Amino acid sequence: MSPLNGPTSESRYARPIWIEVDLSAIAHNVGVIRRHVGAATKIFTTLKANGYGHGLLKAAQTVESAGADAVALVALDDAVRIREHGIKLPILLFGGNLVCGETIDAAIRYDLTLTVHDGHSAEMVIDRGEAPLRIFVEVNTGGERLGVAPSEVAAIVGRLREFPHIEVAGVYTHPGVPSGEGAVECVDWQYGRFLSALGNLDDAGLEVPLRMASSSKMLLMGDRMVLNGVDPGNLVFGLDPGGPGKFDLDVRPALIALKSRLIHCHKPERSKFTDQAPFPVRDGMRVGVIPMGASDRLDELHCGEVLVRGRRAPVLGKLSAEHTKIDVTDVPEAEVGDEVVIIGCQGDGAITIGDVTQRRGGVLSDVAQALPRPLPRLYGSEGAA
């Protein structure tokens, strides 16, 4: 049985809510990606958003042991944290930080690879001093978020190369990958723009060792856009990222379950103001309460039902900040302390992330990334977390 209040001494006084993660699935998925891209291609495992909700530090330790070549993420504090906890892999900081003196100093101190995404960030790197610094240049090929225009890449790289303390180690792009009609053609157009930028570098005699365009969505479109680096995120955790890709990779979901416990059960006795009740009350009804609510992002994580003793119990009414009411009328033996499964399996019942996305829309990674960072996580192998 899972612990009442989570897996560690730090969480012994936490509310009974926890997440179960299969680390062996993450290791398996890194191996699948390695076989797909080949030994010569560098795998930058993307662990943004707290390792897609699975827990950053354990995910980083697992991908390092599984043979990943590097870690990529956005938040500077996350990068510092995993470095201070012993991660020795190269760490790429994607665009998303203010490129200023403090950020550059942290990149130097913690041996991080910083992203330059426009002329301003390039000049900030140049002006900071002469301490050795490794950078990647991001190219905006159509994602319309961050990045140097393809026509300006050679000029930016050439400018950076004027300073011997700056190592331009790579260039990458994050194409926008839509769904629906014309999606493949849109990706092909963006990839063509990236190849054009790379061609301009070659024509100018500017050698950049690593070239990367394929995230999870593009890997599922096959291997034709795999250069000598890839930066998968969703696939590392066995999540379908959406998009037009149909290529089948044998990845396994790393998220086993999101669980809580019943902390209260009662039969409503209401003879007045029934129209003002927080949910429709009926004769013989039995209501349970779990200590997880809107402040825990439960509205983004449930499918409208939960599992109690292997049977589905509907979620009732609007979520409170830290409590949720469920209808356990059809589970008459339910009692305080019973495990409640929001995502996962229990007995003969199952609620998948797909069930949640069917209710709320989006893709599987939206649900995983909504898992609150402070919740305790239990780590193990499938079926034994």
Buried (B, 14 or more C-beta within 10 A) or exposed (E): EBEEBBBEEEBEEBBBBBBBBBBBBBBBBBBBBBEBBEEEBBBBBBBBBBBBBBBBBBBBBBBBEBEBBBBBBBBBEBBBBBBEEEBEBBBBBBBBBEBEEEBBBBBBEBEBBBBBBBEEBBBBBBEBEEEEBBBBBBBBBBBEEBBBBBEBBBBBBBBBBEBEEBBBBBBBBBBBBBEEEEBBEBBBEBBEBBBBBBEBBEEBEBEBEBBBBBBBBBBBBEBEBBBBBBBBBBBBBBBBBBBBBEEEBEBBBBBBBBBBBBBEBEEBEEEEEEEEEEBEBEEEBBBBBBBBBBEBBBBBBBBEBBBBBEBBBBBBEEBBEBBBBBBBBEBEEBEEEBBBBBBBBBEEBBBBBEBBBEEBEEBBBBBBBBBBEEBBBBBBEBEEB
